[in-house]
Amino acid sequence: MVCDLDNDGLLNDYELNAFQKRCFDMPLRPEAMEDVKEVLKRNLVGGVSSNNCITLLGFLYLHCLFIQRGRSHTTWTVLRKFGYNDQLHLTKDFLFPPLKVPSGSTTELNHKGTQFFTKLFWRFDKDRDGALSPVELTQLFATCPAPAWGSDIHNIVPTNEKEWITLQGFLCFWVLTTFHDVKTTFEYLAYFGYPISDCENQLSAIHVTREKKLDLLKKQSTRTVYICNVIGCKSSGKSTICRRHIGHDIARIKEDVEGVPQRTINVEHVYGQEKYLIMKDIEVRNVSEPLSSSDTRCDVVCLAYDATNPKSFEYVARIYLKYFEDTKIPVLFVCTKTDCGEIKQDYLVQPSAFCDAHRLAPPHKYSAVAGDSRELYQKLATMAAFPTMRRVVHMLMLRQQISTAFYNNLKSHLTELSLLSGDSILWKAGFGIALVAAFGLVVSKFLIKRDR
């Protein structure tokens, strides 16, 4: 029951009152609530539980009583409030409120929508292990015609070692669904008991972003969901990039015989803010084969090439020149399998020189078995959030790493020379201010050069 907020199979006084307000726009007086329970106790065994809550059997008996006494309009009022028509089917207006999304805008869950799905997850995670077991999933979708996802969910969002969906994966799924098919989100919000009335409906859980051209004009995106198209030739490692995004290790990827997912989604942090990054695996068999509009419609592009294949870079270089050179979409070349060593690429220029000539960030060195793979996804999310500052974003991230290492080494040396206490607040504050000033100077010089 959608009104059973604590999922104990009973309606306590708070839940019964919430039901009364939703259906009849007024609370139930305490004496009236006790009268209802007394009627159930006198006429039905098991209608009221030992802790004085109304059971499902008791709830159904009350409506039978209304109908027998000629008050069927009460039951019909309840059914209407929950979206049912005369044929006891949910109406389209109840399931799918009208929403106009301008061209160039997207749909996202807002804070209220995220909060609803978070509470829904914990409501059904009865053992509090941070994941939904098959039994808990069955209970979750008991009020729905069918589950919202299939058996391949573990290849799309983060799951635990048992391939059970976690809270992060649960939120990722609904973010992905809202982004690609907001009507499905509307439908399941209704099934899950989202508050729908004359004054409110599922639209209060959704945010329509501003048009992308305004983001480019403002030189910053206010969105929280971004798409990264991953393009590369066969065996370039693009599928591994997508799977590592949701935490799959290399052994799990190699053992998977079910095929590669078309997209994955996970959370990344961009300067302290949570962003959802969708990695979409684009299969291109031949450079001469045209990309579809959906293949080029994204917020950032990841062009992957194999460090051990001399023909691999030429493939993505031609893709870049044909489709992305004259666009405002940020592009990052990713050199995969760097743990196996890099060989010279059979192309007019080498990858670093190519990127420099086209004013792109240097190729990102990536290995699925060594190093921190999260750095790649953070970089892609940051480039998507700041689409007009392609090289500046890379420069700041690189200098941040260098400066952190420099800070740690310098601090260690000064401490050894007894010139600095290890916990000196003044030192940390002073060095931090100097570091920020240096960053500002570097960025301003870079922007001046770029404008020239």
N, C-alpha and C positions, 0 to 999 in steps of 0.2 A: 504493500500500500504506500502510495506516495505521501500520505499524511503521517505515516509512522516514522517520525524523524529520527528516532534512535534505533530503529530496526529490531525492536524486541517483540514484534507481533502483537502489540497492544497499543491502545490509545490512552495516554495519560491525560490529566486535566489540561495541561498546556497544549498538547496536540489536538485534543477535542475542541478547545477554544479557538485554536488557529483554523481548524476546519470550519467551525461555525462562522468565523469572521470572513473567510474566503467565500463561503457559499451564500451567506445571508447578510453580510456587511455589518454585523453587530456581534458582540461577545455574548457568551452564554452566562447567565447569572448563576452564582454558586448554588443557590437553592434549586434552580432549574436543573443543573447538572446532577445534583444529588437525587432529584426526583426521577430522572432518566435511569440512573443506576438502580434505584429501588424497583422500578418497573421491571428491569431485566432480572434482578435477583428473585422477584416473585414469580416470574413467568418462564425463565429459561435457566437451566442448570449450565454453568460454564459461561454465562453471558458477561459476568464480571470476574476478574481475576482475584487472587488472594491479596494482591496489593492495591485493590480498588481501582483497576483500570478496565476499560471496555475491550473485550476480545473481538476478533473478526466475526465470530458467530453472533455475538451480541449486537455488533454494528449492523449486520445483515438482518437480524431479527427486528431491529427498530424500523427499518425501511419496509419490511413486510407488514409491520403493525400500521405504519402510515397508510399503506395501500389498502389494507383491510378496513380502516376507519374512514376511507374516502378522502384521504389527504395525499393522493398520488402526486399532486403538484409539488409537494415538498421534495419527493424523490427526483422528479423531473428537473427541479431547480438545481439540485446537486449535480445531476448529469450534465445539464447545460453549462454549469460553471466549469466543468472539467472537459468541455469541448465536444460533447456527444450530440448527435442529431436524433431525429425520430427513429432512424434505423439502428441506433446505438453504434454508429460509426463516428470516429473523430472527424470533425469538419476540416476542410482545407484551410479555412481562415484561421482556425485554432492552431494548426500545425505549421502553416507557412505564412506568417505576416508579411505584407508587401515591403520590399526594401529596394531602393534605387541606388545602384552603385555606379558613379560616374566612370567614364573611360579613364584609365590610368590610376584609379583608386583600387584599394584592396579592402578586404574585411578581416578584422581581427577580434579576438576576445578582449573585452575591456576588463577592468579590475573586478567588476561585479560578476562577470561571466567566469573569470578565473577562480574567483572565490567560491562560486556555486559548485564548479567541478571539483575543487579541492575538498570541500565539505562532503560532496557525494562520494569521493574516493574513501575518505576516512569513515564514512558511515557504513560502508560495506567491507572495509578491511577490519574484520572483527578480531583477528588475532594480533593486529597491530605489528605486523612484520614488514610493513612498507611495500607490500605487493599484493595483488589480487589473485588468489588461487582459483582453479577451475570452479570450485563450489561457490566461491564468493562472486565470480563473474556470472554464474547462472542466476544467482539472487539479484545481482545488479540489473540484468536485462530481463527480469521476470515480467516487468510491465511494458516491454517492447516487443514488437512483432518478430524481431530477429536481432542477434548481436550486431554491434556497430562495426566490428572488424572480423577478419578471418583468421585462419591458423598461421598466417605469415606475419602477424603483428610484430613478432620478435625481430624481424628483418627490416622494420620500419622505424621503430622507436626504442628507447632504452628499456631493457628488461633485466631481471636478476638472473642468477646462474641457472635457475629452473625454467627460464624463459617465461616467467610470469611478469606481467606489466607492473612497473613501479609507478609511484606518484608522478615522477618526472616524465615517464613515458606516457602516462595517462593524459597529462596536460599537453604534452607534445602532440598526441593524436588529435585532440580536439582543436588545438591551434592549427594543425595541418588541415583538418576537415573544414574548419571555418574559413581558412584561406582559399581552399579550392572549391568547396561546395557548402556554402553557408546554409543552404536550405536543409541539408542533412543535420546540421547542428541545431537549427530551429526545431526540426522534427523530434530529435532525441531530447532536447530541453523540455519539450512538452511531455514526452513519455516519462521523463525523470521527475516531473512535478515542479518545474520552474514556475514561480508565481505569475499566473496569467489572469488578468481581469480587464475590466473596461478601461482602467487607468494605466495598465502596464502589460507588456508581453515580452517575447524573446528579444525584441529589438534593444531592450535595456541592457542586454548582455553583450552587445556587439558594438564595435567601433569601426566606422568607415574612414579610412585614411584620406589625407589630402592627395591630390593628383601628383604623380611622380614628377611632372614638369615643374611643379612648384618646389619640390625637394631640390631639384637641380638648380633652380633659381636661388634658393636659400643656401645652397651649398651644404646642406645637411638634411638627413632624413629623420623624420619623427616616428617612423614605423618601428615595430618590434619584431616583424617577421620578414625575412629576406630569402630569396631563392638564388642558389648558386648552381649554374649549369656546369657539369664536369664533362669535358670533351677530351677525347684522346683515341688513338688507334687501338686495335686489339692488343691485349697484354701490356698496355701502358700503365696499368695499376689504378685506373679510375674507379673501378668497382671496389677495390680495396679501400680507396680514399673514402668512399661513401659508407662502407661498412665500419671502418674504424671510427667514423664520426659518432656512432652509437655504442662504441665501446667493445666491439668484437675484436678479439685478438686474432693474430695471423693464423693460428692453428684452427680456430673455429671457422674462419673464412675458407681455408683450404678444404676442410672436411665437409662443408656445406654442399650438398648435391642438389638442392632445390632450385638453384639458379640465383640470379642477382636481383635485388629489388630495384625498382625504377627510381625510388627516392627514399631518403632517410631524413630525420629531423632530430635536432638536439638543441640544448640551450648553450649559448656562448655569452661571455661577458665582454662588453665594449665600454671601457672606462667606467666600470662599476655598475653598468646597467645591463639587465638581462635582455638578450635578443635571441630569437629563435631562427636558426639557420637551416634551411631545407637544401639538402644536397641532391641534385637531380642528375642521374646518370644518363648522358646522351650518347646514343650509339650512332656513329657515323662510319659507314663501311668504305666510303670513297670520298675524296675531297671534291670530286666533280658532282657528287650527289648533293643536291641543295638541302640546306637545313630548313626545317619548317619554321613558321613564325613562333611557335611555342619553344623551339630549340634556341632561339635568339632572344626571347623575351625573359629577362631575368634581371637581378640586381648586381650580380658579379659573376665573372666567368673564370673557371679554373681549367686551364689548358695543360693537361698532363702528358709528359713524355718520359720514355724509359731511358734511364742513364746508360743501360747496357745495350741498347739498340741504336745503331748509327743512323737509321732511317726514321726514327720516332719523332725527332724534333721537326723535321721538314713537314710532317703531316699537320701538326698543330700550328706551325708558323703560317702555312698556307690558309688554314682555317681562320686565323687571326686577320690576315691581310684581306681575305675575301668578305668576312662578315663583321668584324669588330673594330677594324682600324679607324673607321670614320664615325664610330658611335661614341656615346658618352658613358658606356658601360665599363666599369673598372675590370681590368683583366690581370690575372696572375698566372704566370707560367710556373708549373711545378715539376721539378725533376725528381722522379720516383726511383726507388731501388738504389739509392745512393750508398747503401751499406755494401753493395756488390762492386762498388767502384764505378767511375765515370769514364766513358770513352769519347773520342772525338766524333762529333755529329757530321754526317755527310750533307752539309748544306752550305749555302753561299757564305754565311757568317755563323759563328758559334752563338749559342743561346744568350750569353751575357751581352755580347756585342749587339745582337738583334734587339734585346730589350732596351739597351742604352740608346740605340738609334731611334727607337719608337717611343722614347721617354716613358718606359715602363719600369716597374720595380724589377730588380734582378731575380732570376729564377729561384724559387724557394726549394731548398734541398729537403727532400722528404724520404723517410724510411719507415716502413710499417713495423719493423722489428727493432729499431734502435732510435733513441732520442725521444723527445716529447712531441707527439703528434698533435696535441691540442693547440700548439702554436699556429699551425696552418689554419685551423678553423677560426681561431680568434682573429687572425689577420684577414681572412676572407670576410668575416662579419664586420670588421672595422672598415674595410674598403667599401662594403655595401652601405654602411651607415654614413660614410663621408665620400660620396661618389666623385666629387670634383677634386679631391685631394689625393690622387692615386699614389704618387711617389712620396708625398709628405707623410702619409700614414705609415708607409713602409719605413721611412727614415726615422720617424719618431719611435716606432716599435724597436727598431734595430739599436738606436742610440740609447733607448731605455735599458736594454739588456747590457750594452757596453758600459753604461754609466753605473749600473748596479754592481757589475763585477769590479769596476774601477773603485767604486766607493768601498766595497768590502775589502779589497786588497790594500787600499790606502789606509783604511781604519786599522787593519791588522798590523801594518808596518808601524804606524804611529803608536799603537798600543805597546808593541814590542820595545819601542824606544822610550817608553814611559812618558810620552808627550801627550797622551790622551787616555782618559779613563774609558773603559769599555761601555759605560752607561751614560756618557756625557750627553745631556739633552741639548746643551748649547751647540755642541759640535754638529749633532744631527740636524738641528734647525738651521744653523748657518750654512752647512753644506747643501741642504735641501733648497734654500733660497737661491744660492749660487747656481745650482743645477737648473732650476726653473728659469732663471735669467739667461743662462747659456742656451737652453732650448728655444726660448723666445727669440734670441738673436739669430740662431741658426735658421729657424723657420722663416723669419722675416727676410733674411738674405736670400733664402731659396725662392720665396714668393716673388721678390724683386727681380731675380734672374729669370724666373718663369714668365713674368709679365713682359720683360724685354724681348 
